[in-house]
């Protein structure tokens, strides 16, 4: 059984450390990162919502998605989650950052197959939570709004207030042995490494 969930893709970051808009970076010719993440999400969720501060920025991509405007740009991913949950027609949201080029479809499908006996299902990898590759229940809206009103913008602050079910490395590895799902692109050095890996995967048919 698959959890009734919308996919919420966050594309609100300005990529200051990377020096460019991460959503428009291409690791594969003609496929911006945002389009790739949407491509994966559409295989799993009946509704895909992209949250951004300026939807027109990505109009040229002609993505088959719904758009939600981040009413608090610059306040962090917590505001994006709230905007996505508010737009979602489902009781759960699969939250994904737009700069996750190596998402594992089997891992995401496994996450969505687990019972929704939590408010947040969040992977733990290398001792760290991965809140931008997680599932959140609509019941997170209340505490998330309270935190935003207090000036908080971090998803980690939300995890401290809701019922979290960890997804442990032993559960991740059968679907993604190297944890590439959690590889994001924040800095030029990470982008260079990702390009090399993308080329290697394309060459091997991965």
Buried (B, 14 or more C-beta within 10 A) or exposed (E): EEBBBBBBBBBBBEBEEBEEBBBBBBBBEEBBBBBBBBBBBBEBBEBBBBBBBEBEBBEEBEBEBBBBEBBBBEBBBBBBBBBBBBBBEBBBBBBBBBBBBBBBBEBBEBBBEBEBEBBBBBBBBEEEBBBBBBBBBBBBBEBBBEBBEEEBBBBBBBBEBBEBBBBEBEBBEEBBEEBBBBBBBBEEEBBEEBBEBBEEBEEEEE
